[in-house]
Amino acid sequence: MKDLHISTPGRICLFGEHQDYLGLPVIAAAISRRIHIEGRVINTPSIHIQLPDIQSEESFTLAETVIYHKDRDYFKSVLNVLKREKGISFEKGIEAKVYGNIPINSGTSSSSALVVAWTHFLLKTANHPIDPVEIGQLAYLAEVEEFGEPGGCMDEYATSIGNIIYLETKPNILVEAYQAPLGKFVLGDSLEPKDTIGILKHVKFGMLDAINKIKQVYPDFQLNKAPIESAEQYQSLLNPDEYALFYSNLSDRDILRTAKAMFEGKDTFNDVKLGQLLSAHQDNLRDAKRVSTPKINRMIEASLKAGALGGKINGSGGGGCMFAYAPTNTEAVVEAIEREGGKAYIIEVAEGSKEEI
């Protein structure tokens, strides 16, 4: 087989942050920073992968079931998932190089992009039909389910399908893709490591506890159907932190619905309105869910003062990245973020995982 080159984008979560694990939908966008896998099939039954960005490499021998030797052993888990789910086994090996420019451990889905790219690469070498939705599902199994991780499947579908997607996971997977006339964003890396586990302890499990308390009194309660106007009737059942989480999730759910109508063309697309919705989402993430950090808050405020139309933290939180919607004044927003100590990148909405010719 000739050399193969697959590239896959990172992603930002526009709306629905910290909502997918509650059974609520999300809207995400693939971004113009990508991870690349270049390689070829070799005759020996082994995998050799060079990772120059982190000055490392991985090598292992193919087997019926490849044994994991570390947490998140993704190059092996994809092989196992493809065999188990699709009956695809590999007798010949692969020699490849992985590199990219997605910020690592910053909430822009660098790990999911890697798993999606590797899944795409292996399916292509096996002459399996390429379906972005299927790639997203297989990558989710290999990244999340295989290692008992707590995450949802937004990252894998968003990076595989590309552009802007609306994703429902309950009761079944539903994906819609949009081609909205979005301008430029500025991605700001705070250079602070994320605190995913600490954040989830408060935001995810705190909200699940709140829902359980409500259902003990109102067994038919459904988060996706409860009008925000009805929130006060549940307030006496919850402590102040739980009620803040509860109300913010109803609010974020409704913010997403407003954005969805705009992306679908039911409402006229408006840059200013999009920015306002992003900032409203950030207010909930900062104040009620408490996933933002003082530095990221400063970066967002500086972006708005420099002319951005809106912005929010991106990803699980406790560090990582923010982004600002800046179809104009883009360079001024870059400078503002970097004055606050962040690393800024101009990004645009991008296509999904693809073969580079």
C-alpha positions in Angstrom: 0.0 0.0 0.0 1.2 3.5 -0.8 1.8 6.0 2.0 -1.4 7.2 3.7 -1.9 10.6 5.3 -4.9 11.2 7.6 -5.6 14.5 9.3 -8.2 15.2 12.0 -9.3 18.5 13.6 -9.5 19.5 17.2 -12.8 20.9 18.4 -14.5 23.6 20.5 -17.8 23.2 22.3 -20.0 26.1 21.3 -23.0 25.2 23.5 -23.9 22.5 25.9 -20.7 22.4 27.9 -21.1 19.9 30.8 -24.5 18.8 29.5 -23.9 15.6 27.4 -23.5 13.4 30.4 -26.9 14.6 31.6 -28.5 13.4 28.5 -28.8 16.9 27.0 -27.6 17.8 23.5 -24.4 19.8 22.5 -23.3 21.9 19.6 -19.6 21.6 18.7 -17.4 22.9 16.0 -14.3 21.4 14.4 -11.3 23.8 14.3 -8.5 24.5 11.9 -5.8 23.0 14.1 -5.2 19.3 13.3 -3.4 16.2 14.1 -1.8 14.2 11.3 -0.9 10.5 10.9 1.4 9.6 8.0 2.4 6.0 7.5 2.3 2.8 5.5 1.7 -0.9 5.8 4.7 -3.0 6.5 5.2 -6.8 6.1 6.1 -7.5 9.7 3.3 -7.9 12.3 4.2 -5.0 14.5 3.3 -1.3 15.0 5.9 1.4 15.1 4.8 5.0 15.7 7.0 8.0 16.0 5.7 10.9 18.1 8.1 13.8 17.4 6.0 16.5 19.1 6.5 14.8 22.5 9.9 13.3 21.6 8.6 9.7 22.0 7.7 6.6 20.1 5.6 3.5 20.6 6.3 -0.1 19.3 4.4 -3.3 19.9 3.7 -6.6 18.3 0.3 -7.5 16.9 -1.6 -10.3 18.6 -5.1 -11.7 18.8 -5.9 -9.3 21.6 -3.3 -6.6 22.2 -2.6 -6.2 25.9 -2.6 -2.7 27.5 0.4 -1.6 29.4 -0.8 1.8 30.5 -3.9 3.9 31.0 -5.4 5.3 27.8 -3.3 3.0 25.6 -5.1 4.3 22.5 -3.0 2.9 19.7 -3.8 -0.6 21.0 -7.4 0.0 22.1 -8.4 1.0 18.5 -7.0 -2.3 17.2 -9.0 -4.3 19.8 -12.2 -2.3 19.2 -12.0 -2.8 15.4 -11.6 -6.5 15.8 -14.3 -6.9 18.4 -16.9 -4.6 16.8 -16.1 -5.0 13.1 -14.2 -8.3 12.8 -11.2 -6.5 11.4 -7.9 -8.0 12.3 -4.5 -6.9 11.2 -1.8 -9.4 10.1 0.6 -6.9 8.6 2.0 -4.1 10.6 2.1 -0.3 10.3 4.9 2.2 10.4 3.7 5.8 11.1 4.5 9.3 12.3 2.0 11.4 14.4 2.3 15.1 14.7 0.0 18.1 14.9 -0.7 21.6 16.2 -3.7 21.1 18.5 -2.9 22.4 22.1 -2.4 19.3 24.3 -4.4 18.8 27.6 -6.2 22.1 27.0 -9.8 21.1 26.3 -9.6 21.1 22.5 -9.8 17.4 22.1 -6.2 16.6 21.1 -6.6 13.0 22.4 -9.9 12.4 20.7 -8.5 13.8 17.4 -5.6 11.3 17.8 -8.0 8.4 18.3 -10.3 9.4 15.5 -7.3 9.8 13.1 -5.9 6.4 14.1 -9.3 4.8 13.7 -9.7 6.4 10.2 -6.1 5.4 9.3 -6.6 1.7 10.3 -10.1 1.5 8.6 -8.5 2.9 5.4 -5.7 0.3 5.4 -8.3 -2.4 5.9 -10.3 -1.2 2.9 -13.3 -0.6 5.1 -15.9 1.9 3.9 -15.3 5.3 5.5 -18.3 6.7 7.3 -17.6 9.7 9.7 -20.4 8.8 12.1 -19.1 5.2 12.3 -15.6 6.4 12.9 -16.8 8.7 15.7 -18.7 5.8 17.4 -15.7 3.4 17.1 -13.3 6.1 18.4 -15.6 6.7 21.4 -15.6 3.0 22.3 -11.8 2.9 22.0 -11.1 6.1 24.0 -13.9 6.2 26.6 -15.7 2.8 27.0 -12.5 0.7 26.8 -10.9 2.4 29.7 -14.0 3.2 31.8 -13.6 7.0 31.4 -16.4 9.4 32.5 -16.6 11.4 29.3 -19.4 11.6 26.6 -19.0 11.1 22.9 -19.1 14.8 21.7 -15.3 14.9 21.0 -15.2 11.9 18.8 -18.2 12.8 16.7 -17.2 16.4 16.4 -13.6 15.7 15.2 -14.7 12.9 12.9 -17.6 14.7 11.2 -16.3 18.2 11.2 -17.8 21.7 10.7 -20.6 22.3 13.2 -22.6 19.4 14.6 -25.6 19.1 16.9 -25.4 15.9 18.9 -28.1 14.1 20.9 -27.1 11.0 22.8 -30.4 10.1 24.5 -32.5 8.1 23.9 -30.4 7.4 20.7 -27.5 9.0 18.9 -28.7 11.8 16.6 -26.3 13.9 14.7 -27.1 17.0 12.5 -24.4 18.9 10.6 -24.6 22.6 9.9 -22.9 24.9 7.4 -23.3 28.3 9.2 -21.5 31.4 7.9 -19.2 31.7 11.0 -16.3 34.1 11.1 -13.0 33.7 12.9 -12.5 32.7 16.5 -9.4 33.2 18.7 -8.5 30.2 20.8 -6.7 31.2 24.0 -4.6 28.6 25.9 -4.3 29.6 29.5 -1.3 27.3 29.9 -3.0 26.1 33.1 -3.4 22.3 33.3 -7.1 21.2 33.4 -8.6 19.7 36.6 -11.1 17.4 34.9 -11.6 15.0 37.9 -12.0 17.8 40.4 -14.4 19.7 38.2 -16.5 16.6 37.4 -16.8 15.8 41.1 -18.6 19.1 41.6 -20.4 19.7 38.3 -21.4 16.2 37.2 -22.0 14.4 40.4 -23.5 17.5 42.1 -26.0 17.8 39.4 -26.8 14.1 39.4 -27.4 14.3 43.1 -29.8 17.2 42.6 -31.8 15.3 39.9 -32.0 12.3 42.3 -33.4 14.5 45.1 -36.0 16.0 42.7 -37.0 12.6 41.4 -37.6 11.3 44.9 -40.5 13.8 45.1 -41.4 14.2 41.4 -40.7 10.8 39.8 -41.7 12.0 36.4 -39.2 14.9 36.3 -37.2 15.1 33.1 -34.4 17.6 32.7 -34.9 18.0 29.0 -38.6 18.9 29.4 -38.9 21.0 32.6 -39.5 24.7 31.7 -37.0 27.0 33.3 -40.0 28.9 34.8 -40.7 25.9 36.9 -37.3 25.9 38.6 -38.5 27.5 41.8 -40.8 24.7 42.7 -37.8 22.4 43.2 -35.6 24.9 45.1 -36.7 23.8 48.6 -35.4 20.3 47.8 -31.9 21.4 47.0 -29.1 23.1 48.8 -27.8 26.4 47.3 -25.0 24.9 45.3 -27.3 22.2 43.9 -30.0 24.8 43.0 -27.4 27.0 41.2 -26.2 24.0 39.2 -29.8 23.0 38.4 -30.9 26.4 37.3 -27.7 26.9 35.2 -28.3 23.6 33.4 -31.9 24.6 32.5 -30.5 28.0 31.3 -27.7 26.4 29.2 -30.2 24.0 27.7 -32.3 26.9 26.6 -29.3 28.9 25.3 -28.4 25.9 23.1 -32.0 25.7 21.8 -31.8 29.3 20.7 -28.5 28.8 19.0 -29.8 25.7 17.3 -32.7 27.6 15.7 -30.2 30.1 14.3 -27.9 27.4 12.9 -30.8 25.6 11.3 -32.0 28.8 9.6 -35.2 29.1 11.6 -33.9 32.4 12.9 -31.6 34.8 10.9 -28.0 34.1 11.6 -26.5 37.0 13.5 -22.9 37.4 14.7 -23.8 39.6 17.6 -26.5 37.3 18.8 -24.1 34.3 18.6 -21.6 36.2 20.7 -24.2 37.1 23.3 -25.3 33.5 23.6 -21.7 32.3 24.1 -21.2 34.9 26.8 -24.4 33.9 28.5 -23.2 30.3 28.5 -19.9 31.5 30.0 -21.8 33.3 32.8 -23.3 30.0 33.9 -20.0 28.1 33.6 -18.2 30.7 35.6 -20.7 31.5 38.3 -22.9 28.4 38.9 -20.7 25.6 37.6 -17.5 27.3 38.7 -15.4 25.6 36.0 -13.6 28.7 34.9 -10.4 30.2 36.5 -9.5 33.7 37.3 -6.9 33.8 34.5 -9.4 32.5 31.9 -11.9 35.0 33.1 -9.4 37.8 32.6 -8.6 36.5 29.1 -12.3 36.5 28.2 -12.8 40.0 29.6 -9.8 41.3 27.7 -11.1 39.7 24.5 -14.4 41.4 24.8 -12.8 44.8 25.5 -10.7 44.3 22.4 -13.7 43.8 20.2 -14.7 40.1 20.4 -18.5 39.6 20.3 -18.5 36.8 23.0 -16.5 34.0 24.5 -16.4 31.2 26.9 -14.2 28.6 28.6 -13.8 25.4 26.5 -13.7 21.9 27.7 -14.1 20.4 31.2 -12.5 23.4 32.9 -10.3 24.2 35.8 -7.7 25.3 33.2 -7.1 24.7 29.6 -8.5 27.0 26.8 -11.1 29.7 26.2 -12.2 31.0 22.9 -13.6 34.3 21.7 -15.8 34.9 18.6 -14.0 37.6 16.8 -15.0 37.9 13.1 -13.5 41.4 13.2 -10.8 42.9 15.5 -9.2 39.4 15.4 -5.6 40.6 15.8 -6.5 42.9 18.6 -8.2 40.0 20.4 -5.0 37.9 20.0 -2.9 40.7 21.5 -5.4 41.1 24.4 -5.3 37.4 25.3 -1.5 37.3 25.2 -1.2 40.4 27.4 -3.1 38.3 30.0 -0.5 35.5 29.8 -2.3 33.2 27.4 -1.1 31.7 24.1 -3.5 32.7 21.3 -4.3 31.1 17.9 -6.6 32.4 15.2 -8.9 29.5 14.2 -11.8 28.9 11.8 -14.5 26.1 11.6 -12.9 23.3 9.7 -13.8 20.0 7.9 -13.6 16.7 9.7 -11.2 13.8 9.6 -10.0 13.3 6.0 -7.4 11.7 3.8 -4.8 14.2 2.7 -3.9 13.7 -1.0 
